[in-house]
Amino acid sequence: MLLLRFREKVIILLCLVGYTETVDWWSMGVILFEMLVGYPPFASETPRETWYKIQNWRKYLVIPHDAKVSIQAVDLIRKLVADPKDRLGVNGVEEIKAHPFFAGINWQKLR
């Protein structure tokens, strides 16, 4: 619960300093990492250390070689957890829906 509250504070802070809705795509990449790998990508012992890793995400976003994660999932995570101008979804959700990770999903039939 502490980590969840910390994440919420980070997202609020990012929004306050001028980030756009594409920060949601960043969050989606972080959550996808956690769901597929089993732990958050920037997990640390203290909130300060976590914040440091988030600020230096290029160095700390490492998908372990022993994680059984598809090439498509790795690519999606890396394209979501990216610089805002390069982030998948910057031109709309259709970019994300078209990613190979979601191949075979009939978006029209989802409710």
Number of C-alpha atoms within 10 A of each C-alpha: 6 8 14 9 10 14 16 12 12 14 16 12 12 13 14 10 8 8 14 12 12 21 21 14 22 23 16 16 23 20 17 19 24 15 11 16 16 11 12 17 22 19 16 14 7 10 14 10 13 19 17 14 18 17 12 12 16 13 9 14 19 13 16 10 7 7 10 10 14 11 11 14 18 18 14 22 24 20 19 26 23 18 14 17 10 12 20 26 21 18 12 10 12 11 12 19 16 11 15 14 17 14 10 7 12 9 9 6 6 6 4
